[in-house]
């Protein structure tokens, strides 16, 4: 699986590259700034990009914006962004086109090798991975906000785990009930959020986007 990596800190960039290579990934390019990232993404069109949000030259959201520009030219390009802090706006921007293959993790997750590598693989396969810390903050902040007010506490819990990128089977295991019960809850969530069945839209991504957009 081919990866383009963007991180401005040399030691962290080298560490991430070695970690990914040790788990069977091939590093096509490892860059340290936004313009080089955009160039590498368009040239290599990797299976997944692992991108630090804040890169030179602006050190604001240069990495994120380069990744979003690449996705405009390569629709569906899988991108996992890493951030030092919880920034809910980053997650919303990533999800804005309603397609999967995106993720947002705090850099602390890198130190949990299994969790980080699993997140990279899930994003590469078209999944959506949101950091649990982002989800927990949204859960606290949006307790009474629309459009989530119609959801039951259990449905909100299922949606929070869905936003982390977990499958129905994984949610069932986490909450100690059947996969069929999870399917029922997800159907109720889609119905209450007004997300209709469609061959074109990823309903799980749209549900997560509604969840994130509830924080204004």
N, C-alpha and C positions, 0 to 999 in steps of 0.2 A: 504494500500500500504506500503510495507516494505522498510525501508531505512537503509543504512549504512552511517554514518556521520564521517568525518575526519576533525578535526580542532585542532591545537595545543593550541590555547588560550582558557582557561577554560571557561571564561565568555561568549565568542562568541559561543563556542561549546554548552554550556547549553542553551543559548538563541535560537540558531538554532533548537535544539532538541525540546524545548517547543513550538516554532513557528510551526514546522512541525506537532507535536502531536496535536496542537490546530486545525489543518486543516485536521485531519483524518489520518495522516501517523503514522506508527508504527516504532519506532527506534529499529532496531535489534542490533546495536552496535554503540557506539560513541567512537572513538579512537583519539589519539593525535600524532601518528607517522606512517611513511611509512610501516615498517614491520608488525605492528599490523593491518594496513589498508588492506594490501594484504591478510593476514590471515583471516580477517573478511569477505572480499568479496568472497573468495573461500569457506569459511565455510557456510555463510548465503545465498549467491547468491541472493541478494536483488532485488526488483523491480527497484530500482534506488540507485545510490551512489552519495552523495554530498560531494565533496572533495576539501580541500584547496590545492592549487598547492604546496606551500612550507611547508614541514613538517620536523620534526626531522627524522633521525639524520643529514642530510646534509643541510637542510633549503635552498635547491635550487629548484629542481622540483620533490622532493621525492614523493609527493602525486600524481602528474600526472603519473610518471613512475610506481608506484604501481597500479594505475588504468589501465594503458595500459597493464601491465603484466597480470592483472586479465582478461581483455578482450581477451587476447590471449588464455586463458584457458576456458573462458566462453564467446564465441562469441556473440556479440550483447549486452553484459551487459551494461545497461544504466548508463552513468556517466555524472554528471554535475560538472565541476570544477569551483572553485572560486579563483579569484586572486586579489591582491591589485592593480596591474598595468596592463596596456595593453601590452601583449606579443603575437605578431602574431604567433610566432613559436608554442606556446601551441595549438592554434586553428588548425594549420596545422597538428600537430602530432595527435590530436584527430580525425581528419577527414581522416587520411591517409588510413584507410582500406576501405573507400568508403561506410560505412554503417551508419545508423542513430543511434538514441539513445544516442546522445552526446550533451553537451552544455558547453559554456564558458561564465561566467558572472563575472563582477567586483563585489567586495564585497559591494560596495555602493548600488547595486541593492537589497541587503538583506533588507535594510531599507524601500523599497517599497514592502510591504507584498504581495500585489496582483500580482505584476510583478514577484517576486521571486517564489511564490508558483505555479504560472502558468508555469514558466520555468521548475520547477521540474516535474510537471505533463506532460508537453509536451515531455521532455526527456524520462520519464518513459514509455510513449506511443510510443517511437521510433522516435520522432521528433528530429530536430536539432535546437539548440538555440545558437546564437552568440550575444555577447554584442553589442549594438548599437555603443558604443564608438570604438570598434575594427573596425566595419564596416565603420564608418565615416572616420577613419584614413586611412583605405585601399582605400576608395573612393578618398580621396585627393591625396594619394601617387601614385595611379595607373592610373591616368587620361589619360596617353598616353601609358601605357604598354600593350603589348600582354599578354594573348590572348583576352583582353577585348576591344581592340581598335575597333573591328568590331561592338560593341554594340552601339546602339543609346543612347542618354542621358536618355530617358524614360526606355529603357531596363536595363540600369545600375541601375536606381532607383528601378526598380522591383527586380533585382537581390540582391541589398542591403537589401531590406525588406525580401526577401526570405532567405537570410543568417541569419537574425534575428530569423528565425523559423516561420514566418507568413504564414498562408494559403493563397490561392488565394482570398478567400472571405475577409480576413483581409486586404490584400494588396489593394483590390478594394475599401474597405471602407476608407483606409488611403489616397489613391490617388484620390478618388472621381470619379472613373469611373467603368464600369460594370465588373462583374466577367469574362464575355466572353472576354473582352479586355485584362484582365490579362492573361487569358489562351493563347491568341494569342501571347502576349509578351513572356510568358515563353516558348512557342514552338519555337519562333524565337531565344531565348537565347540558348536553347538546340541545335538547328541547327547550330548556329554560333560558339558554343563552341565544336562542333563535338561530342555531346553526343547523341548517338542513343537510340531508344526505346529498352528496355530489361526487361524481367521478373525478372532478378536477381539483377540489379543495381538500387539503389535509385537515379534517375536522379537529383533530387533537391540537394542531398548531393554532387554528383559529380560536379554540377554547382557551388555550394558554395566552394568546394575544389579548383576548377579552379580559382575562384575569389580570394581566400586567397593565392594561389600559385603564383599569378601574382606579389606579392611583394617578391622580391628576395634580 
